Amino acid sequence: MANPILHFYGAAGSVTGSCFLLEAGGTRILIDCGIFQGSKSEKELNYKPFPFEPARIDAVLLTHAHIDHSGLLPKLAKAGYGGPIFATAATIDLCTIMLQDSGHIQESEVRQLNRRNRRRARETVEPIYTADDARSMLPQFIAVEYGEWRETVGGVSFRYWNAGHLMGSASIEVEVPGADGATRILFSGDVGASNKLFENLPRAPSGIDYLICESTYGDREREEYALNDRRDQLREVVASSSSTGGVLLIPSFAVERTQEVLTDLVALMDEGEVPRCPIMIDSPLASRATEAFKKHVADLSHGKAFLRALNAPNVRFTETAEQSKALDLVRGFQIVIAASGMCEAGRIRHRLKNWLWRRECTVLFVGFQAAGTLGRILQEGATDVRIQGEEIHVGARMATLDAYSGHADASELDAWIAEREPIRKAIFLVHGEQSAREAMSARLPKPVSEKVVCPSLDDAYELSPAGARLIEDRTHARLKSVVPGRPDWNNDYQRFVLDLSDRLKSVADEKGRAVVLRRLRRALDPDDVPAVEGRRDANVNHGS
């Protein structure tokens, strides 16, 4: 029997697009099928064909509902996959909401893009999938319980463990039969942090052959936040924001993060720690996800506090576009929680367009911001950004509170890996930017770190009894000249456009602006600039 082969088709050098294909015993199993976020080059992968044949996949094992793990499942079904998608019951409930919402957002954004494309005489595009596509694949989901062994084609067995990251999230243990005994493989999914409001501590088996482990915060140590400490930090941000009389904008992942932040805000207001003010949940997805959380509230820690927050008289959920637009007309201090969490789509971009240039606005980040996203660009201190083609000067204050992150930080990841020992063959570090993977690998104890592998996008490894062996055929790699998890030329281009605009504004007169533009033209095409213009530039330089 041939050794298993593991393909890394996403989350290899970046934190999005999670997708791994395991070939074993004639079976082809896909673990996750997520959307790529971040730079434009990475997001373009969502529109390209899969690097495998969907119709030949035998089963999909889904770790959890977050869109960077589940978001391309409707595309997979549309491309020919008709088999089972295994997930926990809570994950299925969330995916039922989130995947249809994802299709709706794509339809809406494509309509806007095609209007611009037609005005510019450019080709129109199609959405990756529609809300109807998402609805049509929902019957493929099959619910599994934590700890329950299931078997799929080829005798491959698997069971789910509570990953403590999100309601219904899982690490997945897989056993592949072989002539010399079974190969045990553990896919971590996203490992939850300690002190999560709704989740228990992550659990998983020990004594495995191969570990595929996330590394999102592999280079970061958060402060140790107990519940009261986290609320104290949030109180300080709210207090400093309310004094300006403007708005506190919180870009937030609609599923669980929004519900956690809302619960803490209402608790602070009930205790008189911050002034009671309107809290607007500007996300139809968050509204529907909240209903799913209510369905499973008995399984949540602090479930009663969550229900109290939902019933608070100052909490409002916007449903229609008209209700969302009306938020810009509200007077007095308000808190607006809107998706998406990385400011890449959804209603948060409209709120930012209206408020980002005002000094009475505070933007609070409560989740990881991937490289190349608008959220990361703002978090790193950009003074000007472009949103939907408009240039906006950043006058708002930026704040970050990473106590809400759903991911284990560096020391928590170290401890989680230690609990999986012995890890006999190799540890693949995925779902992390390169700096995080390098720091995590260097920090692990030597006997463990010597087993670490950092795969690149589209790499494939043979999982042999002797260890992992790279299969050297990457002729179909989809990002040959782009490093996943880093800004690409599109980010550089946007920065250049903003810098050029600033430069032209700083020049005192038309003559000086003409010189700047001639220099730019000469840089683009040095053979196409008349000699007389070169002499003019020289004269201007001499006189300056």
C-alpha positions in Angstrom: 0.0 0.0 0.0 1.4 3.4 -1.0 2.2 6.0 1.6 -0.2 8.8 2.2 0.4 12.1 0.3 -0.6 15.5 1.8 -1.1 18.5 -0.5 -1.1 22.1 0.9 -3.6 24.0 -1.2 -4.1 26.9 1.2 -3.0 28.5 4.5 0.6 27.7 3.6 2.6 30.9 4.5 -0.6 32.9 5.2 -3.6 32.7 7.5 -6.4 32.2 4.9 -7.6 29.8 2.3 -7.2 26.7 4.5 -7.3 23.6 2.3 -5.4 20.3 2.6 -5.9 17.2 0.4 -5.0 13.8 1.8 -4.5 11.0 -0.6 -4.5 7.6 1.2 -5.4 4.1 0.2 -7.1 5.2 -3.0 -9.1 7.8 -1.1 -9.0 11.5 -1.6 -10.1 13.5 1.5 -10.2 17.3 1.6 -9.7 18.9 5.0 -11.3 22.4 4.8 -12.0 24.4 1.7 -11.6 28.1 2.6 -11.6 31.5 0.9 -8.4 33.4 0.4 -8.2 36.8 1.9 -5.4 39.4 2.1 -3.6 40.8 -1.0 -5.4 41.0 -4.3 -3.1 38.3 -5.8 -4.2 35.9 -3.1 -7.9 36.8 -3.4 -7.7 36.1 -7.2 -7.1 32.4 -6.3 -10.7 32.2 -5.3 -11.7 32.7 -9.0 -9.3 30.3 -10.4 -10.0 26.5 -10.9 -9.1 24.3 -8.0 -5.7 22.7 -8.3 -7.4 19.3 -8.1 -10.4 17.6 -9.6 -13.4 18.2 -7.3 -15.4 15.3 -8.7 -12.6 12.9 -7.6 -12.8 14.0 -3.9 -14.4 11.2 -1.8 -15.1 13.2 1.4 -14.6 16.6 3.0 -13.8 17.1 6.7 -14.6 20.6 7.9 -12.9 21.9 11.0 -15.2 24.9 11.6 -17.4 27.5 10.0 -15.1 30.5 9.6 -15.1 31.6 6.0 -11.3 31.1 5.5 -12.0 27.4 6.2 -15.4 26.8 4.7 -15.9 29.6 2.2 -15.2 27.8 -1.1 -17.4 24.7 -0.3 -20.2 26.0 -2.6 -17.7 26.5 -5.4 -16.5 22.9 -4.8 -20.0 21.5 -5.1 -20.6 23.7 -8.2 -17.5 22.3 -9.8 -18.6 18.7 -9.4 -18.2 17.6 -5.8 -21.3 15.7 -4.7 -20.0 13.8 -1.7 -20.4 14.2 2.1 -19.2 17.2 4.1 -18.6 16.1 7.7 -18.9 18.7 10.4 -20.3 19.2 13.9 -24.0 20.2 14.3 -23.1 23.7 15.4 -20.7 24.2 12.5 -23.5 23.1 10.1 -25.9 25.6 11.6 -23.3 28.4 11.2 -22.4 27.4 7.7 -26.0 27.3 6.7 -26.1 31.1 7.5 -22.5 32.1 6.6 -22.2 30.5 3.1 -25.4 31.9 1.9 -24.3 35.3 3.2 -21.0 34.9 1.4 -22.8 34.2 -1.9 -25.0 37.2 -1.4 -22.0 39.5 -0.7 -20.3 38.2 -3.8 -23.3 38.8 -6.0 -23.7 42.4 -4.6 -20.0 43.2 -5.0 -19.9 41.8 -8.6 -22.9 43.9 -9.5 -21.1 47.0 -8.4 -17.8 46.0 -10.1 -19.6 45.2 -13.3 -21.2 48.7 -13.3 -17.7 50.2 -13.1 -16.4 47.8 -15.7 -19.1 48.6 -18.2 -18.4 52.4 -17.8 -14.7 51.6 -18.5 -15.4 49.3 -21.4 -13.9 46.3 -19.5 -15.1 42.8 -19.4 -17.7 41.9 -16.8 -17.1 39.1 -14.2 -19.1 36.4 -12.5 -19.3 35.8 -8.7 -17.4 32.8 -7.4 -20.8 31.4 -6.4 -24.3 32.7 -5.5 -26.5 32.4 -2.5 -28.5 29.8 -4.5 -25.3 27.8 -5.1 -24.7 27.8 -1.3 -28.2 26.7 -0.5 -28.1 23.9 -3.0 -25.1 22.2 -1.4 -26.3 22.3 2.2 -27.8 18.8 2.0 -24.3 17.4 1.6 -23.5 18.2 5.3 -23.4 15.3 7.7 -23.3 16.0 11.4 -20.7 14.2 13.7 -20.3 14.3 17.4 -17.0 15.0 19.2 -15.2 11.8 20.0 -17.2 9.7 17.6 -15.1 7.5 15.3 -16.4 7.6 11.7 -15.1 5.7 8.6 -15.0 6.9 5.0 -13.8 5.3 1.7 -10.7 3.2 1.8 -10.9 2.4 5.5 -9.7 5.8 6.5 -11.2 6.7 10.0 -11.5 10.0 11.7 -12.9 11.6 14.8 -13.5 15.2 16.0 -12.1 16.9 19.1 -13.3 20.3 20.5 -10.7 22.9 19.4 -12.1 25.6 21.7 -11.9 28.2 18.9 -15.5 28.8 17.8 -18.8 27.2 18.6 -18.6 23.8 16.9 -14.9 24.1 16.0 -12.8 20.9 15.9 -9.3 19.4 15.6 -9.6 16.3 13.4 -7.7 13.1 14.1 -7.3 10.8 11.0 -6.1 7.2 10.9 -4.9 5.8 7.6 -4.5 2.0 7.5 -1.2 0.6 6.2 0.8 -2.6 5.8 3.0 -1.6 8.9 0.0 -0.3 10.9 -2.1 2.9 10.9 -0.6 6.3 10.3 -2.1 8.8 12.8 -2.5 12.4 11.5 -3.9 15.3 13.5 -5.2 18.5 11.8 -5.3 21.2 14.5 -7.8 23.5 12.8 -7.7 26.7 14.6 -6.7 26.2 18.3 -8.7 28.3 20.8 -7.2 30.7 23.3 -7.6 30.3 27.0 -10.1 32.6 28.7 -12.5 32.5 25.8 -15.9 33.8 26.9 -18.0 31.1 25.3 -15.6 28.2 24.6 -13.9 25.5 26.7 -10.2 24.7 26.6 -9.1 22.9 23.4 -8.7 19.1 23.5 -6.9 16.7 21.2 -5.1 13.3 21.3 -1.4 12.6 22.0 0.9 10.1 20.4 0.5 10.9 16.7 2.7 10.5 13.7 2.1 13.8 11.9 0.7 17.1 13.2 -0.6 19.8 10.9 -0.7 22.8 13.3 -1.9 26.4 12.9 0.6 29.2 13.8 -1.4 32.4 13.5 0.1 33.9 16.7 3.3 31.8 16.6 5.4 35.0 17.0 3.1 36.9 19.4 2.5 36.7 23.1 -0.7 38.4 24.3 -1.2 39.6 27.9 -2.8 37.1 30.1 -6.4 38.4 30.1 -8.8 37.1 32.7 -12.4 38.2 32.0 -12.3 41.2 34.3 -8.9 42.3 32.8 -10.3 42.2 29.3 -13.4 44.2 30.3 -11.1 46.8 31.9 -9.2 47.2 28.7 -12.5 47.5 26.7 -13.8 50.0 29.3 -10.8 52.3 28.8 -11.3 52.3 25.0 -15.0 53.1 25.3 -14.4 55.8 27.9 -11.7 57.6 25.8 -13.9 57.3 22.7 -17.2 58.6 24.2 -15.5 61.8 25.4 -15.2 62.8 21.8 -18.9 62.5 21.2 -18.4 60.6 17.9 -18.5 56.9 17.2 -16.6 53.8 18.2 -16.4 51.6 15.1 -15.5 47.9 15.8 -14.8 45.8 12.7 -15.7 42.4 13.9 -16.1 38.9 12.6 -19.8 38.4 12.6 -19.7 34.9 14.2 -18.8 34.7 17.9 -16.5 37.8 18.0 -19.5 40.1 17.7 -21.4 38.2 20.3 -18.5 38.2 22.7 -17.9 42.0 22.4 -21.6 42.7 22.7 -21.8 40.6 25.9 -18.9 42.5 27.5 -20.1 45.9 26.4 -23.6 45.4 28.0 -22.0 43.9 31.1 -19.9 47.1 31.5 -23.0 49.3 31.0 -25.0 47.3 33.5 -22.3 47.7 36.0 -22.1 51.5 35.4 -18.5 51.2 34.2 -19.2 53.0 30.9 -22.1 55.3 29.9 -25.1 53.5 28.4 -25.3 54.4 24.7 -26.7 52.9 21.5 -24.9 49.7 20.4 -25.6 49.0 16.7 -24.9 45.6 15.2 -24.6 46.5 11.6 -24.5 43.1 10.0 -27.3 40.9 8.8 -25.0 37.9 9.1 -24.3 38.7 12.8 -28.1 38.9 13.4 -28.6 35.4 11.9 -25.5 34.0 13.6 -26.8 35.3 16.9 -29.9 33.1 16.4 -27.7 30.1 15.9 -25.8 30.9 19.1 -29.2 31.2 21.0 -30.0 27.7 19.7 -26.8 26.3 21.3 -26.7 28.6 24.3 -26.8 25.7 26.7 -23.4 24.6 25.4 -21.8 28.0 25.9 -20.0 29.3 28.9 -21.5 32.6 30.0 -24.6 31.8 28.0 -26.9 33.7 30.4 -24.9 36.9 30.1 -25.1 36.6 26.3 -28.9 36.3 26.5 -29.1 39.4 28.8 -27.0 41.4 26.3 -29.4 40.5 23.5 -32.3 41.8 25.4 -30.7 45.1 26.4 -32.9 48.0 25.4 -30.0 50.0 23.8 -28.9 47.1 21.4 -30.1 47.4 17.9 -29.6 45.1 14.9 -29.8 46.6 11.4 -31.3 44.4 8.8 -32.0 46.4 5.6 -29.6 48.6 3.7 -31.8 51.6 4.6 -31.4 50.9 8.3 -27.6 50.6 7.8 -27.4 53.9 6.0 -29.4 55.6 8.7 -26.6 55.0 11.2 -24.7 57.8 9.6 -27.4 60.2 10.7 -27.5 59.2 14.4 -26.4 62.1 16.7 -24.4 61.6 19.9 -22.0 58.9 20.8 -22.7 55.4 19.5 -20.9 52.1 19.2 -21.2 50.3 15.8 -20.1 46.7 15.4 -19.9 45.8 11.7 -18.5 43.0 9.5 -16.1 42.2 8.0 -13.4 41.8 10.7 -10.5 42.6 8.4 -12.4 45.5 6.7 -12.3 43.7 3.3 -16.0 43.7 2.5 -19.4 44.3 4.0 -20.9 47.2 5.8 -17.8 48.2 7.8 -16.4 49.7 4.6 -19.4 52.0 4.3 -19.0 53.1 8.0 -15.3 53.7 7.5 -16.0 55.9 4.4 -18.3 58.0 6.5 -16.2 58.2 9.7 -12.5 57.5 9.0 -11.6 61.0 8.1 -13.1 62.4 11.4 -11.1 62.9 14.6 -14.1 62.1 16.7 -14.0 58.5 15.4 -12.1 55.6 17.0 -11.6 52.3 15.2 -11.1 49.3 17.5 -9.6 46.1 16.1 -10.6 43.0 18.0 -9.2 40.3 15.7 -6.2 39.3 13.6 -5.6 41.5 10.6 -4.1 39.6 7.7 -1.3 41.2 5.6 -2.6 43.2 2.7 -6.1 43.8 4.1 -7.5 47.2 4.7 -7.6 46.4 8.4 -3.9 45.6 8.6 -3.1 48.8 6.6 -5.0 50.9 9.0 -3.7 49.1 12.1 -0.1 49.8 10.9 -0.8 53.6 10.8 -1.7 54.5 7.2 -2.5 58.2 6.9 -4.4 57.8 3.6 -6.3 54.9 2.2 -8.6 54.1 -0.8 -12.0 52.6 -0.2 -14.2 51.7 -3.2 -12.1 54.0 -5.4 -12.2 57.0 -3.1 -9.2 58.5 -1.4 -9.7 59.1 2.3 -7.4 60.8 4.8 -7.3 59.0 8.1 -8.2 61.3 11.0 -9.6 58.6 13.2 -7.7 57.0 16.2 -6.8 53.4 15.9 -6.9 51.0 18.8 -6.3 47.2 19.1 -7.5 44.8 21.8 -6.3 41.4 21.0 -7.8 39.8 24.1 -10.7 38.8 21.9 -8.7 36.7 19.5 -10.0 33.2 19.0 -6.4 31.9 18.4 -4.0 30.5 20.9 -1.0 32.8 21.3 2.7 31.7 21.2 2.9 30.1 24.7 -0.5 28.5 24.4 0.5 26.9 21.1 3.7 25.7 22.6 1.8 24.1 25.5 -0.8 22.6 23.1 1.9 21.0 21.0 3.7 19.6 24.1 0.5 17.9 25.1 0.4 16.1 21.7 3.7 14.4 22.3 5.1 12.1 21.3 4.9 13.4 17.7 6.8 10.8 15.9 7.4 12.0 12.4 6.8 15.7 11.6 5.0 18.9 12.5 3.7 21.0 9.5 3.3 24.6 10.5 0.4 26.2 8.6 -2.1 29.0 8.9 0.5 31.6 9.8 2.6 34.2 8.1 6.3 33.3 7.6 7.5 35.3 10.5 5.1 33.5 12.8 6.2 30.1 11.6 9.9 30.9 11.8 9.5 32.2 15.4 7.5 29.3 16.5 9.9 26.8 15.0 12.9 28.4 16.6 11.1 28.5 20.0 10.1 24.8 20.2 12.4 22.4 22.1 15.1 21.0 19.9 13.9 17.4 19.5 10.5 18.9 18.4 11.8 21.8 16.3 14.0 19.3 14.2 10.7 17.8 13.0 9.2 21.1 11.9 8.3 21.6 8.2 7.0 24.9 6.8 5.3 24.0 3.5 4.7 26.4 0.6 1.5 26.8 -1.3 0.8 23.8 -3.5 3.6 21.7 -2.0 3.0 18.0 -1.6 4.6 15.7 0.9 4.8 11.9 1.1 4.0 10.8 4.7 6.3 7.8 4.9 7.3 5.7 8.0 10.7 7.4 7.8 9.2 10.9 7.9 7.9 13.6 5.5 9.4 13.8 2.0 8.8 16.7 -0.3 7.5 15.8 -3.7 9.4 18.1 -6.0 6.8 18.8 -8.6 5.5 22.4 -8.1 5.0 23.2 -11.8 1.3 24.1 -11.1 2.0 26.4 -8.2 -0.5 29.2 -8.4 1.5 32.1 -6.9 4.9 31.7 -8.4 6.0 35.3 -8.0 4.0 36.3 -5.0 4.7 35.5 -1.4 1.5 34.5 0.4 0.8 36.4 3.6 2.5 39.6 2.4 1.3 42.7 0.6 1.6 42.4 -3.2 2.0 44.8 -6.1 -1.6 45.9 -5.8 -0.9 47.2 -2.3 2.2 48.9 -3.6 0.2 50.5 -6.4 -2.4 51.9 -4.1 0.3 53.3 -1.9 2.0 54.8 -4.9 -1.2 56.5 -6.1 -1.8 58.0 -2.7 1.9 59.2 -2.5 1.7 60.7 -6.0 -1.5 62.6 -5.0 0.2 64.0 -1.9 3.2 65.0 -3.9 1.2 66.9 -6.5 -0.8 68.6 -3.8 2.4 69.8 -2.1 3.7 71.4 -5.2 2.9 75.1 -5.3 1.9 75.7 -8.9 0.9 74.2 -12.2 4.4 74.4 -13.6 5.8 72.3 -10.7 3.1 69.7 -11.1 3.8 69.4 -14.8 7.5 68.7 -14.0 6.5 65.9 -11.6 4.2 64.3 -14.2 6.9 64.6 -16.9 9.4 62.9 -14.7 7.0 60.1 -14.1 6.3 59.7 -17.8 10.1 59.6 -18.4 10.5 56.9 -15.8 7.7 54.8 -17.5 9.0 55.3 -21.0 12.4 57.1 -21.2 12.5 57.0 -25.0 9.2 58.8 -25.4 10.1 62.1 -23.7 11.2 65.0 -26.1 14.6 66.5 -25.5 13.1 69.9 -24.9 11.2 68.6 -21.9 14.4 67.2 -20.5 15.9 70.7 -20.8 12.8 72.2 -19.1 13.2 69.8 -16.2 16.9 70.7 -15.9 16.0 74.4 -15.8 13.4 73.8 -13.1 15.9 71.8 -11.1 18.5 74.4 -11.4 16.2 77.1 -10.2 14.8 75.1 -7.2 
